[in-house]
Amino acid sequence: MELTGKVIIVTGVSKGIGRATAEALLTRGAAVAGWGRTAPEGLEHERFMFFECDVRQEHAVQEAFTNTQRELGPEIHGLVNNAGLGVAGPVDGFSSEDWQLMFDTNVHGLFYCTKAVLPQMKRQQLGHIVNISSIAGQTGIEKMAGYCATKFAVKGFSQSLFKEVRNDGIKVSCLYPGSTETNFFDGIPGTEANAQMMQPQDIASAIVYALETPPNFLVVDVEMRPLQPKK
């Protein structure tokens, strides 16, 4: 899809992969609707608009979607479901509130956003949904059972949705990044973000590549890892 003039929604846009994706899309000529609880500091562009949205709340997602269409037009060409968080801990010592927080954000929020855009994409017979899972959506990790459970859910949702909407001209791609130098690790004891990890811009470039694929094919799953993470 040629991105010039296309409207792409990016959730979790305030920092990390979400912000890098918004910046990459702007360089390709897209109009970006950034959804998040806080605006990305210093990101100002004539084709970028921020819409305050807590994806955990379905009414907030619906409001952000309505505002996006009002400001940028009815057509929605892409959705990057990036908003997410992780909390570490052993299962028998884990907070039920943290468990629910991860599912509300990583799974329910992704569902609410996808559900919001699909009717318009079906009317267009055109659209692309990119879901950000994780290596933790491919393999279990000790003391990360809750996070892994949410990201496995994203994998199953994505693969099912791909089969459900492909005949409507809608693409669904799921990305599985390994360790990336973002604020994600601030809440993970024993692991610190470092320059040997992948960079948010690396993931953003893969998202842009998926979105720019020609109409006759799509990228379904992409797993990415840093080359020398412990060097």
N, C-alpha and C positions, 0 to 999 in steps of 0.2 A: 504494500500500500504506500503510495506517495503521501508523505506526511504534511506537505505544505498546505496550510489552510485547514487541516483536519483538527477536530476537537478531541483531546485525550484527557481523561480524568486520571489523576494520580493521587492515591490515598497515602497517608503518612508522609506528607510532603515536607514537613518542617526540617528534616535533617536526614543524614545518611543516604541510603539507596533512593528514597523517595525524592529528596532534593536533587540528587545527581541525575535522576531520571528526568525530572522536570527541566533541568538545565540542558540536558542532551536533546530532549524533544524540541525545545525552543530553538536550538541551533539548526534543527532540521526543518524549521518553518511551521511547526505545529502550534496551535493555540492550546494552552494547558490550563485546565481547571484543577487547582491544587486543593485537596481536601485534607483537613487536619484539625487538631485541637488548638495548635498555635501556628502562626504564619512563619514561613522560613525567613529568618532575619536577613535583610539586605537583598533579597531576590526581587528585583523590580524589572519588569519587562512589559512592553505594550501588549504582548500576547499571553501574559500570565495573569490569572485572576485567582485569588485565594478565597475559599469558602470555608468558614468555620464548621467543623463537622466531627462529632464523636461517633465513629462507625459502630460503637457498641449499642447505640440507640437507633432503632429503625426509623423513628420519626425524624431524627436529625439527618439521616441519610436521605430520606424523601425530601426534606426541605432543601438540602444541599443540591440535590438533583434538579429540583424545580428552579432554584436560583441559577444553576449552571445553564439550563436551557433558556431561561429568560435573558441572561447576559451574553451567552455565546451562540445562541441559536438552538433549534430543536435537534439537529443531527448530532449524535454522539458516535464517534468513530472508534474510540478505544477506551479501555478501562484497565489501569494497572493497580491491582489489589496488592498493595505493598504494606499497609499498616499492620503492625504486629509487634509482639513483645515476648520476652522469655523470662521465666523465673526458675531458678534451680533449687533442688532439694530432694531428699529421700522421700519416697512415697509415704512412709509411715510417720514422717515428721512434717508433712507438707500442709500448708494452709489451704483450706477449702476455698477461701476467698481468692487466693492467688490462682488456684486451679480454674475457678470460674472466670476470673479476669482474663486469663489467656484464651479460654474458649470463646468468651464474649467478643474479644478483639480479633483473634486469629481465624476463627471459624465463623461465628455468627455475623461478625461485621463484614466479612468477605461475602457471605451469602446475601446480606441485606443490599450491599452495593451491586452485586451481580443481578439480583432480582430487580433492582431499580432500572438498570440500563437495558435489560433484555427486550422488553416490548418495543422500544424505539429501534434497537438494532434489527429486530425481526421485521419491522415495517420497512426499514432501509434495505433489508437483505444484505447487510454489510456491517461488519464490526469485528473487533478483536479484544478479547479479554485475556490479560496476562496475570496469572496468579503467582505470587512469590511464596514458595514453600521453603525448603531448607534441606541440607544433607540430613538433618534430623527428621525429615519426612521420608527418608530412604532406609535409615538404620537406627536402631535403638541406641541411646546414650545413657549411661548410668547417671542418676541424679538429675535427669532431664526428661523423666517419663511424661510429665504433663505437657511440656513443650513439644516433645516428639509426637505425642498423641494428637495435638492440634495440627502439626504439619503433615502427619500421615493422613489426617482428615482432608487437608487441602489437596493432597495428591489424589485421593479417591474422588473427591468432588470434581476436580479438574478433568480427570479422565472420563468420568461419567458425563459431565457437561459437554465435553468435546464431541462425544457421540450423539448427544441430544440435539445440538444446534448446528452441526456442520452443514446439514441440508438447507439451513436458513442463510447460508453464506457467512456465518459467524465463526471466526477462528477462536480457539482456546489453547493457550500455551501455559505450561507450568515450569517454573525455574527452580532449581535446587542448588542455591549457593552454599559453598562451604564457608569457612571462617572469613569474615570480611571486617575490615577495620572501621567499625562504627561504634556508637554508644551502646550497642546491644550488650557488650561484655561488661558494662558498668555494674550490672546486677548479677553477674555470674562469678562467684568466688573462685579464686584459683586460676583464672584466665584473664589476661589483659590483652587488649587490642594492640597490635604492633604492625610495623610497616611491611612485614613479610606476608601478612594476610592479603587477600584480594582487597581492592579499593572499591568504594561505592561506584566510581565511574566505570569500573570493569563490568559490574552487573548492569549498569545503565546501558552500556554499549550492547550487551546481549539482548536487552529488552528492545532497544531500537532496531536491532537486526531482525528480531522476530516480527516486530510491527511492520517492517519494510518489505517483508517477503511478498513476492508476486501473488496475484489472486488464485493461482492454480495449485498452491501448496501451502502448508503451514508447518511450523515447528511445534511438536506436541510436548516433548519433555527435553529439558536441557540441564545437565548436571555440571557444576563448575566447582573447581577446587584450586587453592593456591598451589603453585608448583613446589616451593620449598618452604613450607610453613614454619619449620622449626630451625631454620638455618641461623 
